[in-house]
């Protein structure tokens, strides 16, 4: 369970002027030119591949004639999205180190800390009545806050918050007095109250003994899903659609493989939704990073499936793959893909949101979660597909491959939602 105690509210925006009767003080950063120089060098090193890749991606998107060209453009774009997070972050930090500042403002009942450039930054909003132990701190050398020198600090819930650099004792007394006057609150001393360190989420009622899985979505000891759970049944029913296509519509192995590739894309889409729920504004960086490495994986994966199962390695690929044929593949499969999309959407709303599974997840967990399920599922499909190719794709073999996929897919689904 994620427990971080009382936390401030955050807002990205402009540095606002102080309200009448309030207090506002600009606190310039203590600048380390050595650190700035080192960061600038690393930023340039990371920017060069990003610029070169951007040029290649722009050239690839300017005109593509076949599937290979399209996959190359998608892969370059995905790689660029993942890689660009580092230079963009370093550039932002570098700008803050060069031109940034902190601004502390106090209004009736509230204290705000702004950090960023003079025109744009991040504001953390604190309730003055919940602030504790506002003080001047002298950090030890080689500590995480040594770059600040003497600075102001206070406790908020289970966390310590620091602001300012090279602040003297006289200025510290003045800042404390002005904050208390403007906020109308005397900053208390001592330990946090129990409710201030209890956690991010509100406590939930214990479920009654006879409650079913679907009747206790907020339980701290939430029961795992079962084969009879609605989302599991929806997943099984959705996976039966390819069997119907194989038996009644004469689907080939290529149709099944492309459909399950598209399902992986659906899983990736809902994983981005989960990252957004968990990380909120942090998803602005985590989302593109995930989309970058997942998109690169998916583009190469589709090229592999198309070459091996759609066209066949024995056929001529001199034209690089006809885009019209690829589009027709997906058009023929859209009803089955829609059913699979609805199944994953149902699981997202009933399990991840309805059962509040996001409480136990971190962005790091969610970044890697789709891969274990997708990679293992497709290993089963590829080995089964190879058997189908050897035996000439008889319908019973295809049904057996799909049944194996359903088994491992349901197993992964139950494991994913079995966390206490």
For each residue, the residues with C-beta under 8 A, 3 or more apart:
1: 199 220 359 360
2: 199 200 201 359 360 362
3: 158 198 199 200
4: 7 157 158 159 199 200
5: 157 158 159 192 196 197 198 199 200
6: 130 156 157 158 159 192 196 197
7: 4 156 157 159 200
8: 124 125 126 156
9: 124 125
10: 122 123 124 125 281
11: 122 123 125
12: 120 121 122 123 281
13: 16 120 121 123
14: 119 120
15: 103 114 116 118 119 120 121
16: 13 105 114 123
17: 24
18: 22 23 24 105 107
19: 22 107
20:
21: 108 182
22: 18 19 105 106 107 108 182
23: 18 104 105 106 178 179 181 182 183
24: 17 18 103 104 105 106
25: 103 104 105 175 178
26: 101 102 103
27: 101 102 103 104 163 164 165 167
28: 101 102 165
29: 96 97 100 101 102 165
30: 147 148 149 165 166
31: 36 97 98
32: 35 36 97 147
33: 36 37
34: 37 38
35: 32 38 39 97 147
36: 31 32 33 39 40 94 97 98
37: 33 34 40 41
38: 34 35 41 42
39: 35 36 42 43 90 93 94 97
40: 36 37 43 44 94
41: 37 38 44 45
42: 38 39 45 46 90
43: 39 40 46 47 87 90 91 94
44: 40 41 47 48
45: 41 42 48
46: 42 43 49 50 83 86 87 90
47: 43 44 50 51 87 91
48: 44 45 51 52
49: 46 52 53 83
50: 46 47 53 54 80 83 84 87
51: 47 48 54 55
52: 48 49 55 56
53: 49 50 56 57 76 79 80 83
54: 50 51 57 58 80
55: 51 52 58 59
56: 52 53 59 60 76
57: 53 54 60 61 73 76 77 80
58: 54 55 61 62
59: 55 56 62
60: 56 57 64 69 72 73 76
61: 57 58 64 73 77
62: 58 59
63: 69
64: 60 61 69 70 72 73
65: 69 320 323
66: 69 70 319 320 321 322 323
67: 70 71 303 306 320 321 322 323 326
68: 71 72 303 320 321
69: 60 63 64 65 66 72 73 320
70: 64 66 67 73 74 323
71: 67 68 74 75 299 300 302 303
72: 60 64 68 69 75 76
73: 57 60 61 64 69 70 76 77
74: 70 71 77 78 295 299
75: 71 72 78 79 295 296 299 300
76: 53 56 57 60 72 73 79 80
77: 57 61 73 74 80 81 295
78: 74 75 81 82 291 292 293 294 295 296 298 299
79: 53 75 76 82 83 292 296
80: 50 53 54 57 76 77 83 84 292
81: 77 78 84 85 288 289 291 292 295
82: 78 79 85 288 289 291 292 293 296
83: 46 49 50 53 79 80 86 87 292
84: 50 80 81 87 88 288 292
85: 81 82 88 89 285 288 289 292
86: 46 83 89 90
87: 43 46 47 50 83 84 90 91
88: 84 85 91 92
89: 85 86 92 93 285
90: 39 42 43 46 86 87 93 94
91: 43 47 87 88 94 95
92: 88 89 95 96
93: 39 89 90 96 97
94: 36 39 40 43 90 91 97 98
95: 91 92 98 99 100 117
96: 29 92 93 99 100 115 116 117 121
97: 29 31 32 35 36 39 93 94 100
98: 31 36 94 95
99: 95 96 117 118
100: 29 95 96 97 115 116 117 121
101: 26 27 28 29 115 116 117 118
102: 26 27 28 29 113 114 115 163 164
103: 15 24 25 26 27 112 113 114 115
104: 23 24 25 27 111 112 113 114 152 163 164 175 179
105: 16 18 22 23 24 25 111 112 114
106: 22 23 24 110 111 112 128 178 179 181 182 183
107: 18 19 22 110 111 112 182 183
108: 21 22 182 183 184
109: 127 128 129 183 184 185
110: 106 107 125 126 127 128 183
111: 104 105 106 107 125 126 128 131 179 183
112: 103 104 105 106 107 123 124 125 126
113: 102 103 104 123 124 126 161 163
114: 15 16 102 103 104 105 121 122 123
115: 96 100 101 102 103 121 122 124
116: 15 96 100 101 120 121 122
117: 95 96 99 100 101 120 121
118: 15 99 101
119: 14 15
120: 12 13 14 15 116 117
121: 12 13 15 96 100 114 115 116 117
122: 10 11 12 114 115 116
123: 10 11 12 13 16 112 113 114
124: 8 9 10 112 113 115 161
125: 8 9 10 11 110 111 112
126: 8 110 111 112 113 130 131 156 161
127: 109 110 130 131
128: 106 109 110 111 131 179 183 184 185 187
129: 109 185
130: 6 126 127 156 157 196
131: 111 126 127 128 134 154 155 156 185 187 188
132: 154 155 156 187 188 189 190 191 192
133: 153 154 155 187 189 190
134: 131 152 153 154 176 179 187
135: 152 153 154 172
136: 150 151 152 153 167 169 172
137: 145 150 151 152 153 162
138: 150
139: 143 144 145 146 148 149 151
140: 143 146
141: 146
142: 146
143: 139 140 146
144: 139
145: 137 139 148 151 162
146: 139 140 141 142 143 149
147: 30 32 35 165
148: 30 139 145 151 162 164 165 166
149: 30 139 146 165 166 167
150: 136 137 138 166 167 168 172
151: 136 137 139 145 148 162 163 164 165 166 167
152: 104 134 135 136 137 162 163 164 167 172 175 176
153: 133 134 135 136 137 160 161 162 163
154: 131 132 133 134 135 160 161 187
155: 131 132 133 159 160 161 192
156: 6 7 8 126 130 131 132 159 160 161
157: 4 5 6 7 130 192 196 197
158: 3 4 5 6 192 196 197
159: 4 5 6 7 155 156
160: 153 154 155 156
161: 113 124 126 153 154 155 156
162: 137 145 148 151 152 153
163: 27 102 104 113 151 152 153
164: 27 102 104 148 151 152 167 175
165: 27 28 29 30 147 148 149 151
166: 30 148 149 150 151
167: 27 136 149 150 151 152 164 171 172 175
168: 150 171 172
169: 136 172 173
170: 173 174
171: 167 168 174 175
172: 135 136 150 152 167 168 169 175 176
173: 169 170 176 177
174: 170 171 177 178
175: 25 104 152 164 167 171 172 178 179
176: 134 152 172 173 179 180 187
177: 173 174 180 181
178: 23 25 106 174 175 181 182
179: 23 104 106 111 128 134 175 176 182 183 187
180: 176 177 183 185 186 187
181: 23 106 177 178 184
182: 21 22 23 106 107 108 178 179
183: 23 106 107 108 109 110 111 128 179 180
184: 108 109 128 181
185: 109 128 129 131 180
186: 180
187: 128 131 132 133 134 154 176 179 180
188: 131 132
189: 132 133
190: 132 133
191: 132
192: 5 6 132 155 157 158 196 197
193: 196 197
194: 197 198
195: 198
196: 5 6 130 157 158 192 193
197: 5 6 157 158 192 193 194
198: 3 5 194 195 203
199: 1 2 3 4 5
200: 2 3 4 5 7 359
201: 2 204 356 359
202:
203: 198
204: 201 218 219 220
205: 218
206: 219 220
207: 211 215 216 219
208: 211
209:
210:
211: 207 208 215 216 219
212: 215 216
213: 216 222 223 224 225 226 229
214: 217 229 230 350
215: 207 211 212
216: 207 211 212 213 219 222 223
217: 214 222 354 355 356
218: 204 205 222 355 356
219: 204 206 207 211 216 222 223
220: 1 204 206
221: 420
222: 213 216 217 218 219 355 357 420
223: 213 216 219
224: 213 414 417 418
225: 213 229 231 232 351 413 414 417 418
226: 213 229 232 414
227: 232 233 410 414
228: 232 233
229: 213 214 225 226 232 233
230: 214 233 234 346 350
231: 225 234 235 343 346 347 350 351 413 417
232: 225 226 227 228 229 235 236 410 413 414
233: 227 228 229 230 236 237
234: 230 231 237 238 342 343 346 347
235: 231 232 238 239 343 347 409 410 413
236: 232 233 239 240 406 410
237: 233 234 240 241 339 343
238: 234 235 241 339 340 342 343
239: 235 236 242 243 340 402 405 406 409
240: 236 237 243 244 406
241: 237 238 244 245 335 336 339 340
242: 239 245 246 251 255 256 259 260 336 402
243: 239 240 246 247 399 402 403
244: 240 241 247 248 249
245: 241 242 248 249 251 255 256 336
246: 242 243 249 250 251 256 395 398 399 402
247: 243 244 395 399
248: 244 245
249: 244 245 246
250: 246
251: 242 245 246 255 256 398
252: 255 256 393
253: 256 257 309 385 388 389 393 398 401
254: 257 258 309 310 329
255: 242 245 251 252 258 259 329 332 333
256: 242 245 246 251 252 253 259 260 381 385 398 401 402
257: 253 254 260 261 305 309 310 381 385
258: 254 255 261 262 305 306 309 310 329 330 333
259: 242 255 256 262 263 333 336 337 340
260: 242 256 257 263 264 377 378 381 405
261: 257 258 264 265 298 301 302 305 378
262: 258 259 265 266 330 333 337 340
263: 259 260 266 267 337 340 344
264: 260 261 267 268 298 301 370 374 377 378
265: 261 262 268 269 298
266: 262 263 269 270 337 340 341 344
267: 263 264 270 271 344 370 373 374
268: 264 265 271 272 290 291 294 295 298 370
269: 265 266 272 273
270: 266 267 273 274 344 345 348
271: 267 268 274 275 290 294 366 369 370
272: 268 269 275 276 283 287 290 291
273: 269 270 276 277 348
274: 270 271 277 278 348 352 358 361 366
275: 271 272 278 279 283 286 287 290 363 366 367
276: 272 273 279 280 283 287
277: 273 274 280 352 353 358
278: 274 275 283 358 361 362 363 366
279: 275 276 282 283 286 287 363
280: 276 277 283
281: 10 12 284
282: 279 285 286 363
283: 272 275 276 278 279 280 286 287 363
284: 281 287 288
285: 85 89 282 288 289
286: 275 279 282 283 289 290 363 367
287: 272 275 276 279 283 284 290 291
288: 81 82 84 85 284 285 291 292
289: 81 82 85 285 286 292 293 367
290: 268 271 272 275 286 287 293 294 367
291: 78 81 82 268 272 287 288 294 295
292: 78 79 80 81 82 83 84 85 288 289 295 296
293: 78 82 289 290 296 297
294: 78 268 271 290 291 297 298 370
295: 74 75 77 78 81 268 291 292 298 299
296: 75 78 79 82 292 293 299 300
297: 293 294 300 301 371
298: 78 261 264 265 268 294 295 301 302
299: 71 74 75 78 295 296 302 303
300: 71 75 296 297 303 304
301: 261 264 297 298 304 305 378
302: 71 261 298 299 305 306
303: 67 68 71 299 300 306 307
304: 300 301 307 308
305: 257 258 261 301 302 308 309 310
306: 67 258 302 303 309 310 311 321 326
307: 303 304 310 311 313 317
308: 304 305 312 313 385
309: 253 254 257 258 305 306 312 385 389
310: 254 257 258 305 306 307 329
311: 306 307 315 317 321
312: 308 309 315
313: 307 308
314:
315: 311 312
316: 319
317: 307 311 320 321
318:
319: 66 316 322
320: 65 66 67 68 69 317
321: 66 67 68 306 311 317 325 326
322: 66 67 319 325 326
323: 65 66 67 70 326 327
324: 327 328
325: 321 322 328 329
326: 67 306 321 322 323 329 330
327: 323 324 330 331
328: 324 325 331 332
329: 254 255 258 310 325 326 332 333
330: 258 262 326 327 333 334 337
331: 327 328 334
332: 255 328 329
333: 255 258 259 262 329 330 336 337
334: 330 331 337 338
335: 241 338 339
336: 241 242 245 259 333 339 340
337: 259 262 263 266 330 333 334 340 341
338: 334 335 341 342
339: 237 238 241 335 336 342 343
340: 238 239 241 259 262 263 266 336 337 343 344
341: 266 337 338 344 345
342: 234 238 338 339 345 346
343: 231 234 235 237 238 339 340 346 347
344: 263 266 267 270 340 341 347 348
345: 270 341 342 348 349
346: 230 231 234 342 343 349 350
347: 231 234 235 343 344 350 351 352 413 417
348: 270 273 274 344 345 351 352 353
349: 345 346 352 353 354
350: 214 230 231 346 347 353 354 355
351: 225 231 347 348 354 355 357 417
352: 274 277 347 348 349 355 357 358
353: 277 348 349 350 356 358
354: 217 349 350 351
355: 217 218 222 350 351 352 417
356: 201 217 218 353 359
357: 222 351 352 360 361 417 419
358: 274 277 278 352 353 361
359: 1 2 200 201 356
360: 1 2 357 419
361: 274 278 357 358 365 366
362: 2 278 365 366
363: 275 278 279 282 283 286 366 367
364: 367 368
365: 361 362 368 369
366: 271 274 275 278 361 362 363 369
367: 275 286 289 290 363 364
368: 364 365 371 372
369: 271 365 366 372 373 416
370: 264 267 268 271 294 373 374
371: 297 368 374 375
372: 368 369 375 376 412
373: 267 369 370 376 377 409 412 416
374: 264 267 370 371 377 378
375: 371 372 378 379
376: 372 373 379 380 408 412
377: 260 264 373 374 380 381 405 408 409 412
378: 260 261 264 301 374 375 381 382
379: 375 376 382 383
380: 376 377 383 384 401 404 405 408
381: 256 257 260 377 378 384 385 401 405
382: 378 379 385 386
383: 379 380 386 387
384: 380 381 387 388 397 400 401 404 405
385: 253 256 257 308 309 381 382 388 389 401
386: 382 383 389 390
387: 383 384 390 391 397 401
388: 253 384 385 391 392 393 394 397 398 401
389: 253 309 385 386 392 393
390: 386 387
391: 387 388 394 397
392: 388 389
393: 252 253 388 389 397 398
394: 388 391 397 398
395: 246 247 398 399
396: 399 400
397: 384 387 388 391 393 394 400 401
398: 246 251 253 256 388 393 394 395 401 402
399: 243 246 247 395 396 402 403
400: 384 396 397 403 404
401: 253 256 380 381 384 385 387 388 397 398 404 405
402: 239 242 243 246 256 398 399 405 406
403: 243 399 400 406 407
404: 380 384 400 401 407 408
405: 239 260 377 380 381 384 401 402 408 409
406: 236 239 240 402 403 409 410
407: 403 404 410 411
408: 376 377 380 404 405 411 412
409: 235 239 373 377 405 406 412 413
410: 227 232 235 236 406 407 413 414
411: 407 408 414 415
412: 372 373 376 377 408 409 415 416
413: 225 231 232 235 347 409 410 416 417
414: 224 225 226 227 232 410 411 417 418
415: 411 412 418
416: 369 373 412 413 419
417: 224 225 231 347 351 355 357 413 414
418: 224 225 414 415
419: 357 360 416
420: 221 222
